[in-house]
Amino acid sequence: MSTASRSESSETASLAGKTIIMSGGSRGIGEAIALRAAADGANVAMIAKTAEPHPKLPGTIYTAAKAVEEAGGQALPIVGDVRNDESVAKAVEDTVAQFGGIDAVVNNASAIDLTPTEHIRMKSYDLMQDINTRGSFLLSKSCIPHLRGADNPHILTLSPPLNLDPRWAGRHLAYTIAKYGMSLCTLGLTEELRSAGIAANSLWPRTTIDTAAIRNVVGAELANTSRTPQIMADAAHAIVTKPSKETTGQFFIDDEVLAADGVTDFAQYRLCEREEDLSPDLWVEGSR
């Protein structure tokens, strides 16, 4: 996004020299967030399993790291698994050894399966719990000692507002449980870490975002009525550059974050001609 479309206060916010550790990041929203940070000159450590090209999914942890370097940042690609305690501990240790500390955690890794309860495989249920909820908890927990030493420490989790309208649980219970588990991490960490000045927030898109998950799992037709990952990258940047003691415990929606910072041009993010043609994302008011 051009600095001309951001407010004066946002223009001066920068991640230059800051270190971000992120779960996932080899493609989609995670990679976009990494590249936005890299444009400031940030250090970005990415933990992902995709070391080799996937036949249906673009990118690997190494292609993402190369893109980060080309965008102006320093990259640390880590082939790891957020489900594994030792793997996460090693990733955090390597990040601190490489960059000297950790300023922000981005819980981006997530698995999705919208199968109804009667038909979902428990293997799929367990995978979503292990990656989404447990993975977010584990990475956040592992980074807390290092966040305590940061000037403006943030934990940002890509999870929805806790919308207790029964239709969401009724439509895809297993996935809702896993995503709400991530949001409960935000809720609890906010209070637990408030006195330490460590921010914990969640970020969710108002509309569907054109990612591999949308195209391959939810429905390829949604890609044409989605926004690009850049809107989430710009919103994430806006959040983690705000003062951590003043910005915590929030369940942010991407375009609301940017609008509050003075952004008025959202056409740059959409793939369809009209705003009214965009498809609302899950758990957002107005969703079908």
SERO-4910 file (N, C-alpha, C, O; in steps of 0.05 Angstrom, whole numbers):
BEGIN
 pado doro    nc1    nc2    nc3   cac1   cac2   cac3    cc1    cc2    cc3    oc1    oc2    oc3
  Met    A     17    -24      0      0      0      0     18     24      0     38     25     13
  Ser    A     10     45    -14     25     69    -16     23     85     10      1     86     22
  Thr    A     44     99     18     43    115     42     24    138     39     15    149     59
  Ala    A     17    145     14     -1    168      9    -29    162     19    -44    180     25
  Ser    A    -36    137     21    -63    130     30    -64    124     60    -86    117     70
  Arg    A    -42    127     74    -42    123    103    -41    150    117    -31    170    107
  Ser    A    -51    150    142    -50    175    158    -21    181    165     -3    164    163
  Glu    A    -16    206    173     11    215    180     23    198    202     46    191    201
  Ser    A      7    191    222     17    175    245     26    148    236     45    137    246
  Ser    A     11    136    216     17    109    207     42    110    189     57     90    188
  Glu    A     46    132    175     69    134    157     95    132    173    115    121    163
  Thr    A     95    142    198    120    142    213    124    115    228    146    111    238
  Ala    A    104     98    229    107     72    243    123     54    225    118     51    201
  Ser    A    143     40    237    160     23    221    169     -1    237    170      0    262
  Leu    A    174    -23    223    185    -47    235    214    -50    229    225    -72    232
  Ala    A    227    -29    221    255    -30    214    272    -41    238    270    -30    260
  Gly    A    287    -62    233    303    -73    254    289    -91    274    301   -103    291
  Lys    A    263    -92    272    247   -109    290    248   -138    281    252   -143    257
  Thr    A    243   -157    299    243   -185    292    215   -197    296    203   -195    318
  Ile    A    205   -209    275    179   -223    276    183   -252    272    198   -261    255
  Ile    A    170   -268    289    170   -297    285    141   -305    278    123   -297    292
  Met    A    138   -321    257    112   -327    246    109   -357    241    127   -370    231
  Ser    A     86   -367    248     80   -395    240     68   -394    212     51   -377    206
  Gly    A     76   -412    195     67   -411    167     83   -389    153    105   -382    162
  Gly    A     73   -379    131     86   -357    118     97   -365     90    108   -347     77
  Ser    A     94   -390     82    105   -398     56     88   -388     33     96   -390     10
  Arg    A     63   -379     39     45   -370     18     23   -353     30     21   -351     54
  Gly    A      6   -342     13    -19   -329     22    -16   -306     41      2   -290     38
  Ile    A    -34   -305     61    -34   -283     79     -8   -281     95      2   -259     99
  Gly    A      2   -304    104     27   -303    119     50   -292    104     65   -275    115
  Glu    A     53   -299     79     75   -288     63     71   -259     58     90   -243     58
  Ala    A     46   -250     54     40   -222     50     48   -205     74     59   -184     72
  Ile    A     42   -216     98     49   -202    123     80   -200    125     91   -180    133
  Ala    A     93   -222    118    122   -223    120    135   -202    100    154   -188    108
  Leu    A    124   -200     77    134   -182     57    129   -153     65    146   -135     60
  Arg    A    106   -148     77    101   -120     86    120   -112    108    130    -89    108
  Ala    A    127   -130    126    147   -125    147    174   -121    135    190   -104    143
  Ala    A    180   -138    115    206   -136    102    210   -110     88    233   -100     86
  Ala    A    189    -98     78    191    -72     64    201    -51     83    213    -31     74
  Asp    A    197    -54    109    207    -35    129    236    -41    136    250    -25    148
  Gly    A    246    -65    128    272    -74    137    272    -91    162    291    -92    177
  Ala    A    250   -106    166    247   -123    189    262   -150    185    268   -157    163
  Asn    A    266   -163    207    276   -191    207    252   -209    210    235   -205    227
  Val    A    250   -229    193    226   -246    193    235   -276    194    248   -286    176
  Ala    A    228   -289    216    232   -318    219    206   -332    213    185   -325    225
  Met    A    206   -351    195    182   -365    187    184   -395    193    203   -408    183
  Ile    A    165   -405    208    165   -434    214    144   -447    196    120   -441    199
  Ala    A    152   -465    179    132   -479    161    143   -506    154    167   -512    156
  Lys    A    124   -523    146    132   -551    138    139   -553    109    151   -572    101
  Thr    A    130   -533     93    133   -536     64    162   -530     55    169   -507     49
  Ala    A    178   -550     54    206   -547     45    208   -554     16    226   -544      2
  Glu    A    191   -571      6    190   -579    -22    165   -569    -35    144   -567    -22
  Pro    A    166   -563    -61    142   -554    -76    119   -574    -73    123   -598    -75
  His    A     95   -563    -69     70   -579    -68     57   -579    -95     56   -558   -108
  Pro    A     46   -602   -104     34   -602   -131     10   -584   -134      4   -575   -157
  Lys    A     -4   -577   -112    -28   -560   -115    -25   -533   -101    -42   -515   -104
  Leu    A     -3   -529    -86      0   -504    -71     26   -490    -80     47   -503    -82
  Pro    A     24   -464    -84     48   -449    -93     67   -443    -69     58   -441    -46
  Gly    A     93   -442    -74    111   -432    -55    121   -452    -34    108   -472    -29
  Thr    A    145   -447    -24    157   -462     -2    168   -442     18    168   -418     13
  Ile    A    178   -452     40    189   -434     60    214   -420     49    221   -398     58
  Tyr    A    227   -432     30    251   -420     18    245   -399     -3    259   -379     -4
  Thr    A    224   -403    -19    216   -383    -38    206   -358    -23    210   -335    -32
  Ala    A    192   -363     -1    182   -340     15    205   -325     27    204   -300     28
  Ala    A    225   -339     37    248   -326     49    263   -309     28    272   -287     34
  Lys    A    265   -320      4    279   -305    -17    263   -279    -23    275   -258    -27
  Ala    A    237   -281    -23    220   -258    -29    223   -237     -7    224   -213    -12
  Val    A    226   -246     18    230   -228     41    257   -213     37    258   -188     42
  Glu    A    278   -227     30    304   -214     26    302   -194      3    314   -172      5
  Glu    A    288   -201    -18    286   -183    -41    270   -159    -35    273   -138    -47
  Ala    A    251   -161    -15    235   -139     -7    249   -120     12    239    -98     18
  Gly    A    273   -128     21    288   -110     39    291   -119     67    303   -105     83
  Gly    A    281   -143     74    284   -153    101    305   -175    103    318   -182     84
  Gln    A    309   -185    127    326   -207    133    308   -231    139    290   -229    156
  Ala    A    313   -254    127    296   -277    130    310   -300    144    334   -305    140
  Leu    A    295   -315    160    305   -340    172    284   -361    166    264   -363    182
  Pro    A    287   -377    145    268   -399    140    273   -422    158    296   -432    160
  Ile    A    253   -431    172    256   -453    191    236   -476    183    212   -472    185
  Val    A    247   -498    175    230   -521    169    222   -534    196    239   -546    209
  Gly    A    197   -530    204    189   -540    230    159   -545    231    145   -541    211
  Asp    A    149   -553    254    121   -561    257    111   -549    283    121   -556    305
  Val    A     91   -532    282     81   -519    306     67   -539    325     60   -532    347
  Arg    A     62   -563    315     50   -584    333     71   -597    351     63   -611    369
  Asn    A     96   -592    345    117   -606    360    132   -587    379    142   -567    370
  Asp    A    132   -594    404    144   -576    425    173   -571    420    182   -548    421
  Glu    A    189   -592    413    217   -588    409    223   -571    384    241   -555    384
  Ser    A    206   -575    364    210   -560    339    205   -530    343    220   -514    333
  Val    A    185   -523    359    179   -495    364    200   -483    382    209   -461    378
  Ala    A    209   -498    402    230   -488    420    256   -483    405    269   -462    410
  Lys    A    263   -500    386    287   -496    370    283   -472    351    302   -457    347
  Ala    A    259   -468    340    254   -446    323    258   -419    338    270   -401    327
  Val    A    247   -418    362    250   -394    378    279   -389    385    289   -367    383
  Glu    A    293   -410    393    321   -408    400    338   -399    376    355   -381    380
  Asp    A    332   -409    352    347   -402    329    342   -372    321    359   -358    312
  Thr    A    317   -364    324    309   -336    318    324   -317    336    335   -297    326
  Val    A    325   -322    362    338   -305    381    369   -305    375    382   -284    377
  Ala    A    379   -328    369    408   -330    363    415   -314    338    436   -301    337
  Gln    A    397   -314    318    402   -301    293    399   -271    295    415   -255    284
  Phe    A    377   -262    308    370   -234    308    371   -220    335    367   -195    336
  Gly    A    377   -234    356    381   -221    382    357   -218    399    359   -207    422
  Gly    A    333   -226    390    309   -223    406    284   -227    389    287   -234    365
  Ile    A    261   -223    401    236   -225    386    218   -202    394    214   -196    418
  Asp    A    207   -188    375    190   -165    380    161   -171    375    143   -159    388
  Ala    A    155   -189    357    127   -195    351    124   -224    343    141   -236    329
  Val    A    102   -236    351     94   -263    344     69   -262    326     50   -248    334
  Val    A     69   -275    304     45   -277    287     37   -306    285     51   -322    272
  Asn    A     14   -312    297      3   -339    295    -14   -341    270    -38   -334    270
  Asn    A     -2   -350    248    -15   -351    222    -22   -379    213    -42   -382    199
  Ala    A     -7   -399    221    -12   -426    212    -40   -435    220    -49   -431    243
  Ser    A    -54   -448    201    -81   -457    207    -89   -479    187    -82   -478    164
  Ala    A   -104   -498    197   -115   -519    180   -145   -515    179   -158   -505    198
  Ile    A   -157   -523    157   -186   -518    153   -200   -543    142   -190   -556    124
  Asp    A   -222   -550    154   -240   -572    144   -268   -564    153   -274   -564    177
  Leu    A   -285   -559    134   -313   -550    140   -333   -573    141   -357   -568    141
  Thr    A   -323   -597    142   -341   -620    142   -359   -621    167   -349   -615    189
  Pro    A   -385   -627    164   -403   -628    187   -394   -650    207   -379   -668    200
  Thr    A   -403   -647    231   -395   -665    253   -399   -695    246   -381   -711    252
  Glu    A   -421   -702    235   -427   -730    229   -407   -743    211   -402   -767    213
  His    A   -395   -728    194   -378   -739    173   -348   -733    175   -332   -744    161
  Ile    A   -341   -714    193   -313   -706    194   -296   -729    207   -305   -742    225
  Arg    A   -273   -733    196   -254   -753    207   -241   -741    232   -233   -717    232
  Met    A   -238   -756    253   -225   -747    277   -196   -739    272   -185   -723    287
  Lys    A   -184   -751    252   -157   -744    245   -156   -714    236   -137   -700    242
  Ser    A   -176   -706    221   -178   -679    212   -184   -660    236   -173   -638    238
  Tyr    A   -202   -669    253   -209   -653    277   -183   -649    294   -178   -626    302
  Asp    A   -168   -670    298   -143   -668    314   -123   -650    301   -109   -635    314
  Leu    A   -121   -651    274   -102   -634    260   -108   -605    264    -90   -589    269
  Met    A   -134   -598    262   -142   -570    266   -136   -561    295   -127   -538    299
  Gln    A   -142   -578    314   -137   -571    342   -107   -567    347    -99   -548    360
  Asp    A    -91   -585    336    -62   -585    341    -49   -561    327    -31   -548    339
  Ile    A    -57   -554    303    -44   -532    289    -56   -505    298    -41   -487    305
  Asn    A    -82   -503    298    -95   -478    303    -93   -469    332    -81   -449    338
  Thr    A   -106   -484    349   -107   -477    377    -81   -482    392    -69   -464    404
  Arg    A    -72   -507    392    -48   -514    407    -23   -501    395     -6   -491    410
  Gly    A    -22   -499    369      1   -486    356      4   -457    364     26   -447    369
  Ser    A    -19   -443    364    -19   -415    372    -11   -411    401      5   -393    408
  Phe    A    -22   -429    418    -15   -428    446     15   -433    451     28   -419    466
  Leu    A     25   -454    437     53   -462    441     72   -441    431     91   -434    446
  Leu    A     68   -430    407     87   -410    397     86   -385    415    107   -373    421
  Ser    A     62   -376    423     60   -353    440     74   -358    467     90   -341    475
  Lys    A     68   -380    479     81   -388    505    111   -388    503    125   -378    521
  Ser    A    121   -399    481    150   -402    478    164   -376    475    188   -373    481
  Cys    A    150   -356    464    162   -330    459    160   -310    481    173   -289    481
  Ile    A    143   -315    501    137   -295    522    163   -286    536    166   -262    540
  Pro    A    181   -304    544    205   -294    557    221   -274    541    233   -256    552
  His    A    221   -277    514    235   -258    497    219   -233    491    231   -212    488
  Leu    A    193   -235    490    177   -212    487    179   -193    510    176   -168    507
  Arg    A    184   -203    534    187   -186    558    210   -167    555    210   -146    568
  Gly    A    229   -173    538    252   -155    535    250   -137    511    268   -121    505
  Ala    A    227   -138    497    223   -121    473    212    -94    480    199    -91    500
  Asp    A    217    -74    463    207    -47    468    177    -45    463    164    -30    477
  Asn    A    167    -59    443    139    -57    435    128    -84    427    123    -89    404
  Pro    A    126   -102    447    120   -130    441     91   -136    434     72   -126    447
  His    A     87   -151    413     60   -158    404     57   -188    398     76   -201    388
  Ile    A     34   -199    404     25   -225    395      0   -220    378    -20   -210    388
  Leu    A      2   -228    353    -21   -224    335    -29   -251    324    -13   -266    312
  Thr    A    -55   -258    328    -65   -284    320    -87   -280    299   -105   -264    302
  Leu    A    -85   -295    277   -104   -293    255   -128   -310    261   -130   -333    252
  Ser    A   -146   -299    277   -170   -314    285   -193   -295    288   -189   -270    291
  Pro    A   -218   -305    288   -241   -288    287   -251   -277    314   -242   -287    335
  Pro    A   -269   -258    313   -282   -249    337   -298   -272    348   -308   -289    333
  Leu    A   -302   -273    375   -317   -295    387   -347   -290    384   -360   -280    403
  Asn    A   -357   -297    361   -385   -294    355   -401   -319    364   -397   -340    352
  Leu    A   -418   -316    384   -432   -339    395   -459   -344    382   -475   -359    393
  Asp    A   -464   -332    359   -488   -339    343   -486   -369    337   -466   -378    325
  Pro    A   -506   -385    345   -504   -414    342   -501   -424    313   -492   -446    309
  Arg    A   -507   -407    294   -506   -417    266   -477   -424    258   -473   -441    241
  Trp    A   -457   -410    271   -430   -416    263   -422   -444    272   -411   -460    257
  Ala    A   -427   -450    297   -420   -476    307   -437   -497    293   -427   -520    288
  Gly    A   -461   -490    286   -479   -509    273   -471   -516    245   -478   -537    234
  Arg    A   -456   -497    232   -448   -502    204   -422   -517    201   -420   -534    183
  His    A   -404   -513    219   -378   -526    217   -365   -527    245   -347   -511    251
  Leu    A   -376   -544    262   -369   -544    291   -339   -548    295   -327   -534    311
  Ala    A   -327   -568    282   -299   -575    287   -281   -551    280   -263   -545    296
  Tyr    A   -286   -539    258   -269   -516    250   -274   -492    268   -255   -478    275
  Thr    A   -299   -487    276   -305   -465    294   -291   -469    320   -280   -450    331
  Ile    A   -292   -493    331   -278   -498    357   -248   -491    355   -237   -479    373
  Ala    A   -236   -500    333   -207   -496    329   -200   -466    326   -180   -457    337
  Lys    A   -216   -451    311   -211   -423    307   -217   -407    332   -203   -388    339
  Tyr    A   -239   -414    345   -246   -400    370   -225   -406    392   -221   -389    410
  Gly    A   -213   -429    391   -191   -435    409   -168   -415    406   -156   -407    426
  Met    A   -162   -408    381   -142   -388    376   -150   -361    388   -134   -347    400
  Ser    A   -175   -354    385   -185   -329    395   -186   -328    426   -181   -308    438
  Leu    A   -191   -351    438   -190   -353    467   -161   -349    477   -157   -339    499
  Cys    A   -141   -357    461   -114   -351    468   -109   -321    470    -97   -311    488
  Thr    A   -120   -306    450   -118   -277    451   -132   -266    476   -120   -249    490
  Leu    A   -156   -276    482   -171   -266    505   -155   -270    531   -153   -252    547
  Gly    A   -145   -294    534   -130   -300    559   -103   -287    561    -96   -277    582
  Leu    A    -88   -287    539    -62   -274    539    -63   -244    544    -45   -233    556
  Thr    A    -85   -232    535    -88   -203    540    -86   -197    570    -71   -179    578
  Glu    A   -101   -212    586   -102   -207    615    -76   -216    628    -65   -203    646
  Glu    A    -67   -240    619    -44   -251    632    -19   -234    628     -1   -233    645
  Leu    A    -17   -221    605      8   -207    598      5   -176    599     23   -162    592
  Arg    A    -18   -167    607    -23   -138    608     -2   -123    625      8   -102    616
  Ser    A      3   -133    648     22   -119    666     50   -119    655     66   -102    663
  Ala    A     57   -137    637     83   -138    624     84   -120    600    106   -116    588
  Gly    A     62   -108    592     61    -91    569     62   -105    542     69    -93    522
  Ile    A     56   -131    543     56   -147    518     28   -148    507      9   -157    520
  Ala    A     24   -138    483     -2   -138    470    -10   -165    459      8   -179    449
  Ala    A    -35   -172    461    -46   -196    448    -72   -188    433    -91   -178    446
  Asn    A    -72   -191    407    -95   -184    391   -100   -205    370    -83   -221    363
  Ser    A   -125   -205    359   -132   -222    337   -139   -204    313   -148   -182    316
  Leu    A   -135   -215    289   -142   -201    264   -156   -221    246   -148   -244    243
  Trp    A   -178   -211    234   -194   -228    217   -204   -211    193   -209   -187    196
  Pro    A   -206   -223    170   -216   -208    146   -246   -206    145   -261   -224    152
  Arg    A   -255   -182    136   -284   -179    133   -295   -196    110   -317   -207    110
  Thr    A   -278   -199     89   -286   -215     66   -268   -239     63   -247   -241     76
  Thr    A   -276   -257     45   -257   -278     39   -232   -267     25   -233   -246     12
  Ile    A   -210   -280     29   -184   -272     18   -175   -293     -2   -178   -317      3
  Asp    A   -165   -283    -25   -157   -302    -46   -131   -316    -38   -109   -306    -43
  Thr    A   -135   -340    -27   -112   -356    -19   -116   -385    -29   -137   -391    -40
  Ala    A    -95   -401    -26    -97   -429    -34   -119   -443    -19   -133   -461    -30
  Ala    A   -123   -437      6   -144   -449     22   -172   -443     11   -189   -461     10
  Ile    A   -176   -419      2   -202   -412    -10   -206   -427    -36   -227   -438    -41
  Arg    A   -185   -427    -52   -188   -440    -79   -190   -470    -77   -206   -482    -92
  Asn    A   -176   -483    -58   -175   -512    -58   -194   -525    -38   -201   -548    -41
  Val    A   -202   -510    -17   -219   -522      4   -247   -511      4   -266   -526      3
  Val    A   -249   -484      5   -275   -472      8   -290   -471    -18   -314   -478    -19
  Gly    A   -277   -462    -39   -290   -461    -65   -275   -441    -84   -273   -418    -77
  Ala    A   -266   -451   -106   -250   -435   -125   -266   -411   -135   -254   -390   -141
  Glu    A   -292   -413   -136   -309   -391   -146   -308   -367   -128   -313   -344   -137
  Leu    A   -301   -371   -103   -300   -348    -84   -276   -330    -89   -276   -307    -81
  Ala    A   -256   -340   -104   -232   -324   -109   -239   -298   -123   -226   -278   -119
  Asn    A   -259   -299   -141   -266   -276   -157   -281   -255   -141   -284   -232   -150
  Thr    A   -291   -262   -118   -306   -243   -101   -292   -239    -74   -304   -234    -54
  Ser    A   -265   -242    -75   -249   -239    -51   -231   -215    -54   -228   -203    -75
  Arg    A   -219   -207    -31   -198   -188    -31   -170   -202    -32   -169   -226    -28
  Thr    A   -150   -186    -37   -123   -198    -39   -111   -199    -10   -120   -185      8
  Pro    A    -91   -216     -6    -78   -218     20    -65   -192     29    -60   -189     53
  Gln    A    -61   -173     11    -48   -148     19    -63   -133     40    -51   -119     56
  Ile    A    -90   -135     40   -105   -120     60   -100   -130     88    -98   -115    107
  Met    A    -96   -156     90    -89   -168    117    -61   -160    125    -55   -155    148
  Ala    A    -43   -159    105    -15   -151    110    -14   -123    120      0   -117    140
  Asp    A    -28   -105    107    -28    -77    116    -41    -73    143    -32    -57    159
  Ala    A    -63    -88    148    -76    -86    174    -58    -97    196    -56    -85    218
  Ala    A    -45   -120    191    -27   -131    211     -4   -112    217      3   -108    240
  His    A      7    -99    197     28    -80    201     19    -57    218     33    -48    236
  Ala    A     -6    -47    213    -17    -25    228    -20    -32    258    -15    -16    275
  Ile    A    -27    -57    263    -32    -66    291     -5    -68    306     -2    -57    328
  Val    A     14    -82    295     39    -88    310     58    -65    311     78    -66    325
  Thr    A     51    -43    297     67    -19    300     55      1    320     66     22    325
  Lys    A     31     -5    331     19     12    351     30      6    378     41    -16    383
  Pro    A     28     24    397     39     19    424     26     -5    437      1     -6    439
  Ser    A     42    -24    446     30    -49    456     14    -45    482     -5    -59    487
  Lys    A     21    -25    498      7    -20    523    -21     -8    518    -38     -9    536
  Glu    A    -24      4    495    -50     17    488    -67      1    469    -91      7    466
  Thr    A    -56    -19    456    -70    -34    436    -69    -64    442    -51    -78    433
  Thr    A    -87    -73    458    -87   -101    466   -116   -111    472   -133    -94    479
  Gly    A   -120   -137    469   -146   -148    475   -168   -142    454   -191   -142    460
  Gln    A   -159   -137    430   -178   -129    409   -181   -152    388   -162   -167    383
  Phe    A   -205   -154    378   -211   -173    356   -216   -155    331   -239   -148    325
  Phe    A   -194   -149    317   -195   -130    295   -206   -143    270   -202   -166    264
  Ile    A   -220   -126    254   -228   -133    227   -211   -116    208   -207    -92    213
  Asp    A   -200   -128    187   -179   -116    171   -186    -88    161   -171    -69    165
  Asp    A   -210    -84    148   -215    -58    137   -222    -37    158   -218    -13    154
  Glu    A   -231    -46    181   -236    -27    203   -209    -16    214   -207      8    220
  Val    A   -189    -33    215   -163    -24    224   -152     -2    205   -143     19    214
  Leu    A   -154     -7    179   -143     11    160   -160     37    158   -149     58    155
  Ala    A   -186     34    160   -203     58    160   -197     76    183   -196    101    180
  Ala    A   -191     65    206   -184     80    230   -158     95    226   -153    116    239
  Asp    A   -141     85    208   -115     98    202   -117    117    178    -97    127    169
  Gly    A   -142    121    169   -146    140    147   -147    130    119   -147    145    100
  Val    A   -147    103    116   -148     91     89   -177     94     79   -196     88     93
  Thr    A   -179    104     55   -206    107     42   -208     91     16   -231     86      7
  Asp    A   -186     83      5   -187     69    -21   -184     39    -16   -162     28    -13
  Phe    A   -207     24    -16   -206     -5    -13   -208    -19    -39   -206    -44    -40
  Ala    A   -212     -4    -61   -214    -17    -87   -187    -31    -95   -187    -50   -110
  Gln    A   -165    -20    -83   -139    -32    -89   -136    -60    -80   -118    -75    -89
  Tyr    A   -153    -69    -62   -151    -96    -50   -170   -116    -63   -166   -140    -60
  Arg    A   -191   -107    -76   -211   -126    -85   -206   -136   -114   -193   -123   -130
  Leu    A   -216   -161   -119   -212   -173   -145   -237   -170   -163   -236   -177   -186
  Cys    A   -259   -161   -151   -283   -156   -166   -287   -126   -170   -273   -110   -157
  Glu    A   -306   -119   -186   -309    -90   -193   -322    -74   -170   -315    -51   -166
  Arg    A   -342    -87   -155   -357    -72   -136   -354    -83   -108   -351   -107   -104
  Glu    A   -354    -65    -88   -353    -74    -60   -375    -92    -53   -371   -112    -38
  Glu    A   -399    -87    -63   -423   -103    -56   -421   -132    -67   -437   -149    -59
  Asp    A   -403   -137    -86   -400   -164    -96   -380   -181    -80   -377   -205    -86
  Leu    A   -367   -169    -60   -349   -184    -44   -363   -204    -26   -385   -199    -17
  Ser    A   -350   -227    -21   -362   -248     -4   -353   -245     24   -329   -245     30
  Pro    A   -371   -241     43   -363   -238     72   -350   -264     82   -358   -286     73
  Asp    A   -331   -261     99   -318   -285    111   -335   -296    134   -355   -284    142
  Leu    A   -327   -319    143   -341   -333    165   -338   -316    191   -319   -302    195
  Trp    A   -359   -317    207   -360   -305    234   -361   -275    233   -358   -262    254
  Val    A   -366   -263    210   -368   -234    208   -397   -227    203   -411   -240    187
  Glu    A   -407   -207    217   -435   -198    214   -440   -192    185   -425   -178    172
  Gly    A   -463   -202    175   -469   -198    147   -462   -222    130   -470   -223    106
  Ser    A   -447   -241    141   -441   -265    126   -466   -282    122   -485   -282    137
  Arg    A   -465   -296    100   -488   -313     93   -486   -339    107   -504   -357    104
***
